[in-house]
């Protein structure tokens, strides 16, 4: 036996142990990721079921929604009916796309009988019709009653990749209710209810804003991800089994 063969035989057990440790760590990670996706799948299915149950329920009064917010902290997607007068001079414009077209969602303060305000997402307008004077027919006056979906406020910018809001130009990239209220010029910030309302698709005079823009289509790819991670774990087990078999055959050949 040569010196190099002897050294290879000495090194092989150490390499095998290291490879086994790395492989089992990778296997544990893959299984953990697969299990996490299964848990996410159950969470997403429950969330979708909750949203479906809410949006198909009968509209609630504004007082009922306020009570739910106080008791649960969550009013997302609850149908609500509200009456008041729109204060169009306080429009806030949220950058958005709708049916493949870029433009803005128009958030308008609605003055309630008790002196409070609620920001209503009246719907979508294209870029060139951002300014209220370009769509006068939709600037309805007098008492109005609308039905829509209550939406939770955001406490912070949802992602670092989302641009900062530009209140000076009245362009918002995330729904900062406090700043939208404070810069509207209508009422005081503290007069605004701590949630939004997305108006339904009832047509507005002149066709703008286009209501009913709430996005409810939640992607649910967690089963696919779980199958992928578990599949990779199974493939790794197969590779480890083949490698282990080869190692045993090699040792048997060396012993012979």
C-alpha positions as CSV (number, residue, x, y, z in Angstrom):
1,X,0.0,0.0,0.0
2,X,1.3,3.4,-0.9
3,X,1.6,6.3,1.5
4,X,-1.0,8.3,-0.4
5,X,-3.5,5.4,-0.2
6,X,-2.9,5.2,3.6
7,X,-3.5,8.9,4.0
8,X,-6.7,8.8,2.0
9,X,-8.0,6.0,4.2
10,X,-7.1,8.0,7.3
11,X,-8.9,11.1,6.0
12,X,-12.0,9.4,4.8
13,X,-13.7,8.8,8.2
14,X,-13.3,12.5,9.1
15,X,-14.7,13.7,5.8
16,X,-17.6,11.2,6.1
17,X,-18.5,12.5,9.6
18,X,-18.4,16.2,8.4
19,X,-20.5,15.4,5.4
20,X,-23.0,13.5,7.5
21,X,-23.3,16.5,9.9
22,X,-23.8,19.0,7.1
23,X,-26.3,16.7,5.3
24,X,-28.4,16.1,8.4
25,X,-28.4,19.8,9.2
26,X,-29.6,20.5,5.6
27,X,-32.3,17.8,5.9
28,X,-33.5,19.3,9.2
29,X,-33.7,22.8,7.6
30,X,-35.7,21.5,4.6
31,X,-38.1,19.6,6.9
32,X,-38.5,22.7,9.1
33,X,-39.2,24.9,6.0
34,X,-41.8,22.4,4.7
35,X,-43.5,22.2,8.1
36,X,-43.6,26.0,8.4
37,X,-45.3,26.2,5.0
38,X,-47.9,23.7,6.1
39,X,-48.6,25.9,9.1
40,X,-48.7,29.0,6.8
41,X,-51.2,27.1,4.6
42,X,-53.6,26.5,7.5
43,X,-53.2,30.1,8.6
44,X,-53.9,31.4,5.0
45,X,-56.9,29.1,4.6
46,X,-58.4,30.3,7.8
47,X,-57.7,34.0,6.8
48,X,-59.4,33.5,3.4
49,X,-62.4,31.8,5.1
50,X,-62.7,34.7,7.6
51,X,-62.6,37.3,4.8
52,X,-65.2,35.4,2.8
53,X,-67.5,35.2,5.7
54,X,-67.1,38.9,6.4
55,X,-67.6,40.4,2.9
56,X,-70.7,38.3,2.3
57,X,-72.3,39.4,5.6
58,X,-74.9,42.1,5.9
59,X,-73.6,45.7,6.2
60,X,-73.2,46.9,9.8
61,X,-73.7,50.3,11.2
62,X,-70.8,52.6,11.8
63,X,-71.4,52.3,15.6
64,X,-71.1,48.5,15.4
65,X,-67.9,48.7,13.5
66,X,-66.4,51.2,16.0
67,X,-67.4,48.8,18.8
68,X,-65.7,45.9,17.0
69,X,-62.5,48.0,16.6
70,X,-62.5,48.8,20.3
71,X,-63.0,45.2,21.4
72,X,-61.0,43.3,18.8
73,X,-58.7,45.9,17.1
74,X,-59.7,44.5,13.7
75,X,-62.4,45.7,11.4
76,X,-60.8,44.7,8.0
77,X,-63.4,43.8,5.4
78,X,-66.5,44.2,7.5
79,X,-69.3,45.7,5.4
80,X,-70.5,49.0,6.8
81,X,-73.1,51.7,5.9
82,X,-72.3,55.3,6.7
83,X,-74.0,58.6,6.1
84,X,-72.5,62.1,5.9
85,X,-71.3,64.8,3.5
86,X,-68.1,64.5,1.4
87,X,-65.6,67.3,1.9
88,X,-64.0,67.1,-1.5
89,X,-61.5,69.9,-0.8
90,X,-59.7,67.4,1.5
91,X,-59.1,64.7,-1.1
92,X,-56.0,62.6,-0.5
93,X,-54.5,60.7,-3.5
94,X,-53.1,57.3,-3.1
95,X,-50.9,56.0,-5.9
96,X,-52.5,52.8,-7.3
97,X,-53.3,50.7,-10.3
98,X,-56.7,49.4,-11.3
99,X,-57.4,47.0,-14.2
100,X,-53.9,47.6,-15.6
101,X,-54.2,51.4,-15.5
102,X,-52.1,53.6,-13.3
103,X,-53.5,56.4,-11.3
104,X,-54.9,57.2,-7.8
105,X,-57.4,56.0,-5.3
106,X,-59.3,59.1,-4.0
107,X,-59.6,59.2,-0.3
108,X,-62.2,61.9,0.7
109,X,-63.1,63.0,4.2
110,X,-66.8,62.3,5.0
111,X,-68.2,64.6,7.7
112,X,-70.5,62.7,10.1
113,X,-73.4,64.2,12.0
114,X,-71.5,64.0,15.3
115,X,-68.7,66.2,14.0
116,X,-66.2,63.4,13.3
117,X,-64.8,62.4,10.0
118,X,-63.9,59.2,8.2
119,X,-61.7,58.8,5.2
120,X,-63.5,57.1,2.4
121,X,-61.7,55.5,-0.5
122,X,-64.2,56.5,-3.2
123,X,-62.3,54.7,-5.9
124,X,-59.9,55.0,-8.8
125,X,-59.1,57.9,-11.2
126,X,-56.4,57.9,-13.9
127,X,-53.3,60.1,-13.7
128,X,-54.7,62.8,-15.9
129,X,-57.8,63.2,-13.7
130,X,-56.0,63.5,-10.4
131,X,-57.2,67.0,-9.7
132,X,-60.8,67.4,-8.6
133,X,-61.7,70.1,-11.1
134,X,-61.1,67.7,-13.9
135,X,-64.0,65.6,-12.8
136,X,-66.6,67.9,-11.4
137,X,-69.6,65.6,-12.0
138,X,-68.2,63.2,-9.4
139,X,-67.9,65.8,-6.7
140,X,-71.3,65.1,-5.2
141,X,-72.7,67.5,-2.7
142,X,-75.2,67.2,0.2
143,X,-75.9,64.2,2.5
144,X,-74.9,60.9,1.1
145,X,-75.2,57.3,2.3
146,X,-72.6,54.8,1.1
147,X,-71.9,51.2,1.7
148,X,-68.4,49.8,1.7
149,X,-65.8,47.7,3.5
150,X,-64.1,48.9,6.6
151,X,-60.3,48.7,6.4
152,X,-57.7,48.7,9.2
153,X,-55.2,51.5,9.4
154,X,-51.5,50.9,9.0
155,X,-49.2,51.6,11.9
156,X,-46.1,51.9,9.7
157,X,-44.8,51.7,6.2
158,X,-45.4,48.1,5.1
159,X,-42.0,47.7,3.4
160,X,-38.7,49.4,2.9
161,X,-39.2,49.3,-0.9
162,X,-42.3,51.3,-0.6
163,X,-41.5,55.0,-1.4
164,X,-42.1,57.7,1.3
165,X,-45.3,59.6,1.1
166,X,-45.2,63.1,-0.5
167,X,-47.9,65.0,1.3
168,X,-46.8,68.3,-0.3
169,X,-47.7,66.9,-3.7
170,X,-50.7,65.0,-2.3
171,X,-49.3,61.7,-3.3
172,X,-49.4,58.8,-0.9
173,X,-47.7,55.4,-1.4
174,X,-48.9,53.9,1.8
175,X,-52.0,54.7,3.8
176,X,-50.7,56.8,6.7
177,X,-54.1,57.8,8.2
178,X,-52.7,60.3,10.6
179,X,-50.8,62.3,7.9
180,X,-53.6,62.0,5.4
181,X,-56.0,63.4,8.0
182,X,-53.6,66.1,9.2
183,X,-52.9,67.4,5.6
184,X,-56.4,67.3,4.3
185,X,-57.2,70.7,5.7
186,X,-60.6,69.4,6.8
187,X,-61.2,69.1,10.6
188,X,-58.5,68.2,13.1
189,X,-56.5,65.0,13.0
190,X,-58.1,63.8,16.2
191,X,-61.6,64.1,14.7
192,X,-60.9,61.2,12.3
193,X,-62.1,57.7,13.0
194,X,-59.1,55.3,13.2
195,X,-60.0,53.2,10.1
196,X,-60.8,53.7,6.4
197,X,-63.9,52.7,4.4
198,X,-63.6,51.4,0.8
199,X,-66.7,52.4,-1.1
200,X,-68.5,49.7,-3.1
201,X,-68.9,49.7,-6.8
202,X,-72.1,51.9,-6.9
203,X,-71.5,54.2,-9.9
204,X,-70.6,57.8,-9.1
205,X,-72.0,60.6,-11.3
206,X,-69.8,61.0,-14.4
207,X,-68.3,57.6,-13.8
208,X,-65.5,58.8,-11.5
209,X,-64.1,57.8,-9.2
210,X,-64.6,54.1,-10.1
211,X,-65.6,52.4,-6.8
212,X,-65.3,48.8,-5.6
213,X,-61.5,48.8,-5.9
214,X,-60.8,46.7,-2.7
215,X,-58.3,43.9,-3.5
216,X,-59.4,40.7,-1.8
217,X,-57.6,38.1,-4.0
218,X,-55.1,36.6,-1.6
219,X,-52.5,34.3,-3.2
220,X,-52.2,30.9,-1.5
221,X,-49.1,29.0,-2.8
222,X,-48.1,27.5,0.6
223,X,-49.0,23.9,-0.4
224,X,-46.8,24.2,-3.5
225,X,-44.0,25.6,-1.3
226,X,-44.4,22.8,1.2
227,X,-44.3,20.1,-1.5
228,X,-41.2,21.7,-2.8
229,X,-39.3,21.7,0.5
230,X,-40.5,18.2,1.4
231,X,-39.5,17.1,-2.1
232,X,-36.0,18.5,-1.7
233,X,-35.8,16.7,1.7
234,X,-36.8,13.5,0.0
235,X,-34.2,14.0,-2.7
236,X,-31.5,14.6,-0.2
237,X,-32.4,11.4,1.7
238,X,-32.1,9.5,-1.6
239,X,-28.7,11.1,-2.3
240,X,-27.5,10.3,1.2
241,X,-28.7,6.7,0.8
242,X,-26.9,6.3,-2.5
243,X,-23.8,7.8,-1.1
244,X,-23.9,5.6,2.0
245,X,-24.4,2.5,-0.1
246,X,-21.4,3.5,-2.2
247,X,-19.3,4.0,0.9
248,X,-20.1,0.6,2.2
249,X,-19.2,-1.0,-1.1
250,X,-16.0,0.9,-1.2
251,X,-15.0,-0.2,2.3
252,X,-15.9,-3.8,1.5
253,X,-13.7,-3.6,-1.6
254,X,-10.8,-2.1,0.4
255,X,-11.2,-4.8,3.0
256,X,-11.1,-7.5,0.3
